[in-house]
Amino acid sequence: MPRSTAPFTGGRIRAAVVGAGAIGRGSHLPALARLAAEGETEVVAAVDIDATAVEAMCAEAGVPHAYTDLDRMLAEQRPDLVTVCTPPTLHRDQTVTALRAGAWVWCEKPPVPSLADFDAVEAAEGTDGGPYASIVFQHRFGSAATHVRRLLAEGALGRPLVAHCQTTWYRDTAYYAVPWRGRWATEGGGPAMGHGIHQMDLLLDLLGPWSEVRAMAGRLVHDVETEDVSTALVRFANGALATVVNSVLSPDEVSRIRIDCERATVELTHLYGHGNENWRITPAPGVPADEAAAWRDFGPDVPSSHLAQLRELVAAMRAGERPRGSGADGRTSLELITALYKAAFTDTTVRAGGIGPGDPYYTALHGGAPGWAPVEHEEVSA
Ligand SMILES: NC(=O)c1ccc[n+]([C@@H]2O[C@H](COP(=O)([O-])OP(=O)(O)OC[C@H]3O[C@@H](n4cnc5c(N)ncnc54)[C@H](O)[C@@H]3O)[C@@H](O)[C@H]2O)c1
């Protein structure tokens, strides 16, 4: 099937949603509907192996075609954009299938279970103008994140020095009683992968590339294969040092990023999404009041959201440009998480770029580590 190489210069972008569950129904369809109202998109089809669920979603949202088979939908509808809203273990195959059919892809986090899977997706992308596969990292988007990223990139706040990145959430025993949760094969990882990825991704988006990580992981409360808490120390290429905590054991839940720079401290405090009011910039002594006031002007409030990211993705499609959250930019948080697990399970320092083909952590986040990997995957040590 031919790839779409020409930019989408005119007409609506024809989208299809794969997965009629919570995030497909609750976030992807509303974002696509909003852009449809602006003349940008139209949802031509939806797919789910659960026929009742997909038919109900299509009826509710006025989507003309419901399918239970992805290949058939791609062949019959030839969508320009496929949004993947299924469980993580399906992301690789469904993304590659859609790319090969010529569609751009917007795939839910966590991207795929391993760096090997991510590289397989990247290899299926087009080389010149698309199609590309972008990951849903909606916390990077919105007015405040855009404003702070610019201040940091322009050096207005001085050198970033120390950072904290916290995803300290609470999940009870009933949450982990669902059989697919807490297992490497079905959930992909513990809170470092499934819960903390958004904050870590945002930290990387703000601070740039990381260079090395040391870490610890624990299984303190839940009867799970994966960890239920991890802590990490991360050094960034720009010299900044960060602590990263990912937990599902924390009764007082918060998602938090704090970056101390030479001229100001930037703080984001929220839970599942943020607007301008969730950010605080505290100037260092001696910073002129009018300059600090300008830093605190985030502009009209655009909260982080699927819609905010989708707007940029559609613009990238029209320009024939690689969208944010794809390629190296989409891989960076998965690489940090992989390195975090390797550092924790092997008690070593792991450097950026150091996990490639041949490394057991390249193909599985548990890396075959005794005591962590499912028994059949444990590396036999002499
Ligand atoms: N970006 C965010 O903030 C955010 C929030 C919640 C969930 N998510 C992610 O979204 C994804 C889906 O999560 P959810 O909460 O919507 O799950 P869900 O279980 O509510 O929905 C998943 C849907 O996929 C369908 N499905 C399963 N196998 C399929 C197949 N082979 N083909 C087509 N459909 C299939 C299921 O029938 C179900 O309807 C996960 O990766 C999750 O981590 C992201």
The ligand as a Tripos MOL2 file, in Angstrom:
@<TRIPOS>MOLECULE
LIG
   44    48     1     0     0
SMALL
NO_CHARGES

@<TRIPOS>ATOM
      1 N1         -2.3290    9.7570   28.3840 N.am      1 LIG1
      2 C1         -2.8770    9.4570   29.5560 C.2       1 LIG1
      3 O1         -2.9030   10.2670   30.4720 O.2       1 LIG1
      4 C2         -3.4980    8.1120   29.7410 C.ar      1 LIG1
      5 C3         -4.4520    7.9160   30.7500 C.ar      1 LIG1
      6 C4         -5.0440    6.6390   30.8610 C.ar      1 LIG1
      7 C5         -4.6430    5.6010   30.0290 C.ar      1 LIG1
      8 N2         -3.6670    5.8410   29.0930 N.ar      1 LIG1
      9 C6         -3.1870    4.7620   28.2180 C.3       1 LIG1
     10 O2         -4.1620    4.4620   27.2250 O.3       1 LIG1
     11 C7         -4.0840    3.0780   26.8720 C.3       1 LIG1
     12 C8         -5.4670    2.4510   27.0440 C.3       1 LIG1
     13 O3         -5.8970    2.6120   28.3720 O.3       1 LIG1
     14 P1         -7.4530    2.6250   28.7770 P.3       1 LIG1
     15 O4         -7.4770    3.0860   30.1740 O.co2     1 LIG1
     16 O5         -8.2560    3.3390   27.7560 O.co2     1 LIG1
     17 O6         -7.7660    1.0570   28.7150 O.3       1 LIG1
     18 P2         -9.1840    0.3500   28.5340 P.3       1 LIG1
     19 O7         -9.0040   -1.0280   29.0280 O.co2     1 LIG1
     20 O8        -10.2620    1.2020   29.1080 O.co2     1 LIG1
     21 O9         -9.4040    0.3460   26.9420 O.3       1 LIG1
     22 C9         -8.6290   -0.4390   26.0770 C.3       1 LIG1
     23 C10        -9.5250   -0.8630   24.9150 C.3       1 LIG1
     24 O10        -8.7090   -1.5640   23.9700 O.3       1 LIG1
     25 C11        -9.5080   -2.6140   23.4370 C.3       1 LIG1
     26 N3         -8.6780   -3.6330   22.8160 N.ar      1 LIG1
     27 C12        -7.9980   -4.6570   23.4180 C.ar      1 LIG1
     28 N4         -7.3620   -5.3900   22.4780 N.ar      1 LIG1
     29 C13        -7.6170   -4.8080   21.2680 C.ar      1 LIG1
     30 C14        -7.2190   -5.0880   19.9490 C.ar      1 LIG1
     31 N5         -6.4060   -6.1080   19.6620 N.pl3     1 LIG1
     32 N6         -7.6710   -4.2760   18.9660 N.ar      1 LIG1
     33 C15        -8.4910   -3.2300   19.2270 C.ar      1 LIG1
     34 N7         -8.9090   -2.9240   20.4740 N.ar      1 LIG1
     35 C16        -8.4720   -3.6990   21.4870 C.ar      1 LIG1
     36 C17       -10.2900   -3.1220   24.6440 C.3       1 LIG1
     37 O11       -11.4130   -3.9010   24.2440 O.3       1 LIG1
     38 C18       -10.6600   -1.8150   25.3240 C.3       1 LIG1
     39 O12       -11.8960   -1.3170   24.8610 O.3       1 LIG1
     40 C19        -3.0050    2.4670   27.7930 C.3       1 LIG1
     41 O13        -1.7750    2.4290   27.1290 O.3       1 LIG1
     42 C20        -2.9530    3.4490   28.9570 C.3       1 LIG1
     43 O14        -1.6990    3.4840   29.6210 O.3       1 LIG1
     44 C21        -3.1150    7.0550   28.9310 C.ar      1 LIG1
@<TRIPOS>BOND
     1     1     2 1
     2     2     3 2
     3     2     4 1
     4     4     5 ar
     5     4    44 ar
     6     5     6 ar
     7     6     7 ar
     8     7     8 ar
     9     8     9 1
    10     8    44 ar
    11     9    10 1
    12     9    42 1
    13    10    11 1
    14    11    12 1
    15    11    40 1
    16    12    13 1
    17    13    14 1
    18    14    15 2
    19    14    16 1
    20    14    17 1
    21    17    18 1
    22    18    19 2
    23    18    20 1
    24    18    21 1
    25    21    22 1
    26    22    23 1
    27    23    24 1
    28    23    38 1
    29    24    25 1
    30    25    26 1
    31    25    36 1
    32    26    27 ar
    33    26    35 ar
    34    27    28 ar
    35    28    29 ar
    36    29    30 ar
    37    29    35 ar
    38    30    31 1
    39    30    32 ar
    40    32    33 ar
    41    33    34 ar
    42    34    35 ar
    43    36    37 1
    44    36    38 1
    45    38    39 1
    46    40    41 1
    47    40    42 1
    48    42    43 1
@<TRIPOS>SUBSTRUCTURE
     1 LIG1         1 GROUP 0 **** ****
